């Protein structure tokens, strides 16, 4: 018995940091629940063509405004399109926007934050002032102005959200690098003849992965909300391509809000569930990856 306990203790001691993080993440019930819900939503998006009872694009005025039931489990919209089919296909668009926008913002923010934190001085001052300028203008106002000039569209929307959302991760990475660059292992790397690029990407960047991952998770939720807001205003994804945001846009009429809740409740519910699940998972990741926690 003592041998088994000793072996388990040794196995635990040789776990990698990511294995330790996963073990702690599994203990977080809300985080695991969020992950499971997100997997289900991702599978719904991937298999949307197979799960959809009808085409999300076909219209039929004779079947317009039907309540849930029969061939249309969640009813139809003003031109007779199946709400359920559009909601499933809209998951593809909303999740894609969230992931691509997050990737753009993380790439820009990580690069600038790494450069500012490592080189310091005038470089840090210029990048920090740029961050302050971008953050000084409310995101939604800036997004509306640029989207109005640039025009709506899926790819434009992803780039727009990504380019306007990098400041948070830039400040995070800059702060982490400022704390790390004076550590002993960085001085040892310099003494061994490592150049700036090697120190930045080989030693500093890997040590900032944990907070970047948590920030990236929450950035996906923010991007999904931004897409929904811009599409709701008519500046995002344009019909007939379905997204949860433009499905809500079709329900702006007071009569529809009061008498046809099946227009807006399914996409609204999906946005809430997706964003909550991402936030729960992000909180779980933050706790699991926090080096200050007692392991």
C-alpha positions in Angstrom: 0.0 0.0 0.0 2.8 2.4 0.9 4.5 1.5 -2.4 1.4 2.4 -4.4 1.2 5.8 -2.6 4.8 6.5 -3.2 4.5 5.7 -6.9 1.4 7.9 -7.2 3.4 10.7 -5.5 6.3 10.3 -7.9 4.0 10.3 -10.9 2.4 13.5 -9.6 5.8 15.0 -9.1 6.9 14.4 -12.7 3.7 15.8 -14.3 4.2 18.6 -16.8 2.8 22.1 -16.0 0.0 21.5 -18.5 -0.9 18.2 -17.0 -1.1 19.8 -13.6 -3.2 22.6 -15.0 -5.6 20.1 -16.6 -5.9 18.2 -13.4 -6.8 21.4 -11.5 -9.1 22.5 -14.3 -11.1 19.3 -14.1 -11.9 20.1 -10.4 -13.5 23.3 -11.4 -17.2 22.3 -12.0 -18.3 25.6 -13.7 -15.2 25.5 -15.9 -15.8 21.9 -17.0 -19.5 22.6 -17.5 -18.6 25.6 -19.8 -16.2 23.4 -21.7 -18.8 20.7 -22.2 -21.4 23.2 -23.4 -18.9 24.7 -25.8 -18.0 21.3 -27.3 -21.8 20.7 -27.8 -22.2 24.1 -29.5 -19.1 23.5 -31.7 -20.5 20.1 -32.8 -23.8 21.8 -33.6 -21.9 24.2 -35.8 -19.8 21.6 -37.5 -22.8 19.3 -38.2 -25.3 22.1 -38.9 -26.1 20.9 -42.5 -26.9 17.4 -41.1 -28.9 18.7 -38.1 -30.9 21.4 -39.9 -34.5 20.3 -40.7 -34.7 22.8 -43.6 -32.5 25.0 -45.7 -31.5 28.2 -43.8 -31.8 30.2 -47.0 -35.0 29.0 -48.7 -37.9 31.4 -48.4 -41.7 30.8 -48.6 -44.1 33.7 -47.9 -46.9 31.2 -47.4 -45.1 29.8 -44.4 -44.0 33.1 -42.9 -44.3 33.9 -39.2 -45.3 30.4 -38.2 -45.0 29.6 -34.5 -42.9 26.6 -33.4 -44.3 23.2 -34.4 -44.5 20.7 -37.3 -41.7 21.0 -39.9 -40.4 24.1 -38.1 -39.5 23.2 -34.5 -38.6 26.8 -33.7 -41.0 28.5 -36.2 -40.3 30.6 -39.2 -39.3 34.3 -39.8 -40.9 37.0 -41.8 -40.0 35.4 -45.2 -40.7 31.8 -44.2 -37.1 30.7 -43.3 -36.6 28.0 -40.7 -35.4 29.6 -37.4 -33.8 26.4 -36.1 -31.8 25.9 -39.4 -30.7 29.6 -39.4 -29.7 29.3 -35.7 -27.5 26.2 -36.3 -25.8 27.8 -39.3 -25.5 31.1 -37.4 -23.4 29.2 -34.8 -20.8 28.6 -37.5 -20.6 32.3 -38.4 -20.5 33.6 -34.8 -17.9 31.1 -33.6 -15.8 31.7 -36.7 -15.9 35.4 -36.1 -15.0 34.9 -32.4 -12.0 32.6 -33.2 -10.5 34.6 -36.1 -11.0 38.0 -34.4 -9.4 36.6 -31.2 -6.4 35.3 -33.3 -5.9 38.7 -34.9 -6.1 40.6 -31.6 -3.8 38.1 -29.7 -1.2 38.2 -32.5 -1.1 42.0 -32.6 -1.3 42.5 -28.9 1.3 39.8 -28.1 3.8 41.1 -30.6 3.5 44.8 -29.5 3.4 43.9 -25.8 6.5 41.7 -26.2 8.4 44.4 -28.0 7.4 47.1 -25.6 8.2 45.1 -22.5 11.5 43.8 -23.7 13.1 46.9 -25.2 11.5 49.5 -22.9 12.6 53.1 -23.2 11.3 55.1 -26.2 9.8 51.9 -27.9 7.8 51.2 -24.7 6.7 54.8 -24.5 5.4 54.9 -28.1 3.6 51.6 -27.9 2.1 52.5 -24.5 0.8 55.8 -25.9 -0.7 54.0 -28.9 -2.5 51.6 -26.5 -3.8 54.6 -24.5 -5.1 56.3 -27.7 -6.9 53.2 -29.0 -8.4 52.5 -25.5 -9.5 56.1 -25.1 -12.2 55.7 -27.8 -15.1 53.4 -26.9 -14.9 50.2 -28.9 -18.5 50.2 -30.2 -18.3 53.8 -31.4 -15.1 53.2 -33.2 -16.4 49.9 -34.7 -19.6 51.6 -35.9 -17.7 54.4 -37.6 -15.2 52.1 -39.3 -17.9 49.6 -40.3 -20.0 52.4 -41.8 -17.1 53.6 -43.9 -15.7 50.2 -44.8 -19.0 48.5 -45.3 -20.4 45.2 -43.9 -19.1 41.7 -44.6 -17.9 38.6 -42.8 -14.1 39.0 -43.4 -14.2 42.8 -42.9 -16.0 42.3 -39.6 -13.4 39.7 -38.3 -10.5 42.0 -39.2 -12.3 45.1 -37.7 -13.0 43.4 -34.3 -9.5 41.9 -34.2 -7.7 45.2 -35.0 -9.7 47.1 -32.4 -9.4 44.5 -29.6 -5.7 44.0 -29.1 -4.9 46.5 -26.4 -5.9 44.3 -23.5 -3.5 41.5 -24.4 -0.8 44.0 -25.3 -0.9 45.5 -21.8 -1.0 42.1 -20.2 2.0 40.8 -22.1 4.0 44.0 -21.6 3.5 43.7 -17.8 4.5 40.1 -17.8 7.6 40.8 -19.9 8.6 43.7 -17.7 8.5 41.4 -14.7 10.4 38.6 -16.4 13.1 40.4 -18.3 15.2 41.1 -15.1 15.0 37.5 -13.9 18.1 35.4 -13.6 17.4 33.0 -16.5 17.2 36.0 -18.8 20.5 37.4 -17.6 22.0 33.9 -18.1 20.7 33.8 -21.6 22.3 37.2 -22.4 25.5 36.0 -20.8 25.5 32.9 -23.0 25.4 35.1 -26.1 21.6 34.7 -27.0 20.4 37.5 -29.3 17.2 39.5 -28.6 15.0 37.4 -30.9 16.0 34.2 -29.1 15.4 35.7 -25.7 12.0 37.1 -26.7 10.6 34.1 -28.4 12.4 31.2 -26.7 12.4 32.4 -23.1 10.0 35.3 -22.5 7.0 34.4 -24.8 6.6 30.8 -23.4 6.4 32.2 -19.9 3.5 34.5 -20.9 1.4 31.7 -22.4 -0.8 31.1 -19.4 -2.3 34.6 -19.1 -2.5 34.9 -22.9 -4.6 31.7 -23.1 -7.0 33.0 -20.5 -7.2 36.4 -22.2 -7.7 34.7 -25.6 -10.6 32.6 -24.2 -12.4 35.7 -22.9 -11.6 37.6 -26.1 -13.7 35.0 -28.1 -16.7 35.8 -26.0 -16.1 39.6 -26.5 -15.8 39.1 -30.2 -19.1 37.1 -30.4 -20.9 39.9 -28.5 -19.3 42.5 -30.8 -20.4 40.6 -33.9 -23.9 40.3 -32.5 -24.0 44.1 -31.7 -22.8 45.2 -35.1 -25.0 42.7 -36.9 -28.0 43.9 -34.8 -27.2 47.4 -36.0 -27.0 46.2 -39.6 -23.3 46.8 -39.9 -22.1 43.2 -39.5 -23.1 40.0 -41.2 -25.7 40.6 -43.9 -28.7 38.4 -44.8 -29.2 35.9 -46.3 -26.1 34.6 -44.4 -27.4 33.8 -40.9 -25.7 34.9 -37.7 -27.2 35.2 -34.3 -26.7 39.0 -34.4 -28.6 39.6 -37.7 -31.4 37.2 -36.5 -31.9 39.5 -33.6 -31.8 42.5 -36.0 -34.9 41.0 -37.7 -36.8 41.2 -34.4 -36.3 44.9 -33.7 -40.0 45.6 -34.4 -42.1 46.0 -31.2 -44.9 43.9 -32.6 -42.4 41.0 -33.2 -40.8 41.4 -29.8 -44.2 41.1 -28.1 -46.1 38.6 -30.3 -43.4 36.5 -32.0 -40.8 35.6 -29.3 -39.5 32.7 -31.5 -37.9 35.3 -33.7 -35.4 36.5 -31.0 -35.4 34.0 -28.1 -33.4 31.2 -29.8 -30.5 33.4 -31.1 -30.5 35.4 -27.9 -30.4 32.3 -25.8 -27.5 30.9 -27.8 -25.5 34.1 -27.4 -26.1 34.1 -23.6 -25.2 30.4 -23.2 -22.1 30.6 -25.4 -20.7 33.7 -23.8 -21.4 32.4 -20.3 -19.8 29.1 -21.1 -16.7 30.8 -22.5 -16.5 33.0 -19.4 -16.9 30.0 -17.0 -14.2 28.2 -18.9 -11.9 31.2 -18.9 -12.3 31.6 -15.1 -11.5 27.9 -14.7 -8.4 28.2 -16.9 -7.3 31.3 -14.9 -7.5 29.4 -11.7 -5.8 26.3 -13.1 -2.9 28.2 -14.7 -2.4 30.6 -11.8 1.2 29.9 -10.5 0.3 31.4 -7.1 -2.1 28.6 -6.4 -1.0 25.8 -4.1 -0.5 22.7 -6.1 
